[in-house]
Amino acid sequence: MAGTHDDWGDHGWTPAGAFVTRATENLLTAFARGPAGRTLPAPQDNVAAVYG
C-alpha cells in the first residue's frame, strides 16, 4: 500500500506517505466504528435513466 514502506517503496515522498497512511487509518477506523451509510439514504439504481 502506498505510504507504508512496503515492497513498492515510498519513492522518497515521506510527507505524502505519512498522509496516505493517516488517511487510510482514519477511513478504516471510521468504518470499524459502525455501519457505513447509516445516516445517508441507500443509493438508487439510475442506470436506465442516465444511459437508457
Sine and cosine of phi, psi and omega as CSV:
sin_phi,cos_phi,sin_psi,cos_psi,sin_omega,cos_omega
0.00,0.00,0.60,-0.80,0.01,-1.00
-0.86,0.51,0.66,-0.75,0.08,-1.00
0.99,0.11,0.05,1.00,-0.05,-1.00
-0.95,-0.32,0.06,1.00,0.01,-1.00
0.89,0.46,0.50,0.87,0.06,-1.00
-0.98,0.20,-0.27,-0.96,-0.09,-1.00
-0.82,0.58,-0.50,0.87,-0.07,-1.00
-0.98,0.19,-0.26,0.97,0.04,-1.00
0.98,0.19,0.24,-0.97,0.00,-1.00
-0.96,-0.29,0.05,1.00,0.07,-1.00
0.85,0.53,0.37,0.93,0.03,-1.00
0.98,0.22,0.17,0.99,-0.03,-1.00
-0.99,-0.11,0.92,0.40,-0.09,-1.00
-0.83,0.55,-0.75,0.66,0.02,-1.00
-0.88,0.48,-0.64,0.77,0.01,-1.00
-0.92,0.39,-0.66,0.75,0.02,-1.00
-0.89,0.45,-0.65,0.76,0.03,-1.00
-0.90,0.43,-0.63,0.78,0.03,-1.00
-0.90,0.44,-0.73,0.68,-0.02,-1.00
-0.88,0.48,-0.68,0.73,0.01,-1.00
-0.89,0.46,-0.72,0.69,-0.03,-1.00
-0.91,0.41,-0.67,0.74,0.02,-1.00
-0.89,0.46,-0.67,0.75,0.04,-1.00
-0.90,0.44,-0.70,0.72,0.04,-1.00
-0.87,0.49,-0.69,0.72,0.01,-1.00
-0.89,0.46,-0.68,0.74,0.00,-1.00
-0.90,0.44,-0.74,0.67,-0.02,-1.00
-0.92,0.40,-0.59,0.81,0.05,-1.00
-0.90,0.43,-0.69,0.73,0.01,-1.00
-0.88,0.47,-0.67,0.74,0.03,-1.00
-0.92,0.39,-0.58,0.82,-0.02,-1.00
-0.94,0.34,-0.41,0.91,-0.05,-1.00
-0.97,0.25,-0.34,0.94,-0.01,-1.00
0.07,-1.00,0.07,-1.00,-0.04,-1.00
-0.90,0.43,0.79,-0.61,0.03,-1.00
-0.94,0.33,0.65,-0.76,0.07,-1.00
0.99,0.15,0.21,0.98,-0.01,-1.00
-0.88,0.47,-0.61,0.79,-0.07,-1.00
-1.00,0.01,-0.12,0.99,-0.01,-1.00
-0.94,-0.34,0.49,-0.87,0.03,-1.00
-0.93,0.38,0.42,-0.91,0.04,-1.00
-0.91,0.41,0.56,-0.83,0.03,-1.00
-0.91,0.42,0.53,-0.85,0.02,-1.00
-0.94,-0.33,0.65,-0.76,0.02,-1.00
-0.95,0.31,0.91,-0.42,0.01,-1.00
-0.81,-0.58,0.34,0.94,-0.03,-1.00
-0.87,0.50,-0.71,0.70,-0.03,-1.00
-0.90,0.44,-0.64,0.77,-0.01,-1.00
-0.92,0.39,-0.59,0.81,-0.05,-1.00
-0.99,0.15,-0.71,0.70,-0.11,-0.99
-0.94,-0.33,-0.02,1.00,-0.13,-0.99
-0.77,0.64,0.00,0.00,0.00,0.00
